[in-house]
Amino acid sequence: MTQETALGAALKSAVQTMSKKKQTEMIADHIYGKYDVFKRFKPLALGIDQDLIAALPQYDSALIARVLANHCRRPRYLKALARGGKRFDLNNRFKGEVTPEEQAIAQNHPFVQQALQQQSAQAVAETPSVEAEAAESSAAE
């Protein structure tokens, strides 16, 4: 047994003694720290779950899948999918495109709809009304 595999086995054993919640948090911290594609909430390549499992053998594959599912449900990720465009692998390289069907599903997600409504309301609130501008100009005179 090489030192690297012994070290990997020791790490895996130590990690597995932690609670599932702690392990999930640890995996999420590791993924967001190491992979730019997660930090920037870019659309992920199909099959990235297998890439993550292969890249992180010290962690339980079910927990990696849980972290990935949590990431893909976040409003920021859903908005990125709704915009469409390219998908990216762990190395931030282009690997496929978001299909129009996937884009439509993301656009119809309640989180995305709510975010769009908030953006619309914010844009209306930031746009000064004609009456307010007239009042400001007459007060300045």
N, C-alpha and C positions, 0 to 999 in steps of 0.2 A: 504494500500500500504506500503510495507516495505521500509526501507531506501535504501537498495541496488537497488531495482527496480526504486525508485525515482531518485537515483543518475544516474542509467543507462539511464533513460529517459531524464534526464537533459543533460547528455553527448551527447546522440544521437541528441537531439534538437540543441545543440551548434555546433556539427559537421556539421549538415545539413545546417547551415547558411553560411558555407564556400563554396568557388567555388569548382566545381567538380575536377578541377586540383589539388587544395590544398588538398582536401579530398583523392584523389588518391595518392598523395605524402605521406600523413600522414599514409595511410593504408600500403603503401610499406615500409615506415620506420618502422612501427610497426611489420610487418611480418618478415622483414629481421633481426630485432633486437631480436625478440622472438623465431623464429623457425630456428634451426640450419640447417634443411634440405633445407631451402631456401638460407641461407648464403653460404652453401657449394655446391649449385647447384646440388643436388642429384636428380635422377629421382623420380618424385612424384607419389604417389599411385593414382590409378584411383579413382575418386570420392572425391578427396581431396578438391574440390571446395565446396562441401556440408559441409565438416568438418570445413573449414575456415569460411563459412557463420554462422555455429552454434557457432563457437568459438568467432566470432566478431559481435555480434548482434547490436552493436552500429553503425556499418557502413552499408551503402547501399549495398545490395547483387550484384547489377549490377557493382558497383565500385570495389568490391572484385574480381569479375570475370574479370574485366579489368586489374587489377594488376596481377592476375594469368596469363592471356593471355600474358601480357607484359613479365613476367618472363619466360614463356615457349617459347618465341620467341628469347630469348637472345642466342647468339652464345655459351656461356659457358654451358648453359643448354642443347642445342642441341648436343654439343659434348659429354656430359654425357650420353644422350640417345643413341647416336651413339655407345658408348662403350658397351652399354647393361648392363645386370646385374639386380640387385634387385631394386625394387621401395620402397619408404619409405613414411610413414604417418607423420603427424605433430609432433608426439612424437619420430621421428627418428627410428621407428621400421619397420622391414621388412614387406611389405604388397604387395606381387606380384612380377612379373618379367617383364622386358621389352621384348616384343615378338620380334622374328626375323623380322617380318614385320615392327614393329615400329622402330626397329634399322636401317633397310634398308632405311626407309623414312628419318630418321634423317641423315644418312650418305649421302644421295643424296641432302640434303638441300644446297642451294648455300653458306650459311655462313660456313657450315662445310667443303664444298669443298674448299672454299677460305682459310680457316684456315689450311687445310691439305697441300695445295699448298705452303703457306707461310712457314710451317714447313719444307717442302722438300727443298725449296729454301734456308732457313736458315741453314739447315744441310749441304747443298752443299757449302755454303759460309764459314761455320766454318771448313770444312774439308780442310786442306792444300793440295795443289796440289803437285805432285811429283817434278815438275819443281821448285816450290817455295822452297821446302825442300832442293833440290840440290843446289840452289843458296845460301840459308842460310848456308849450311854446307861448301861450298867453300869459302864464305866470312869469316867464322869463322877460317879457316885455314890460 
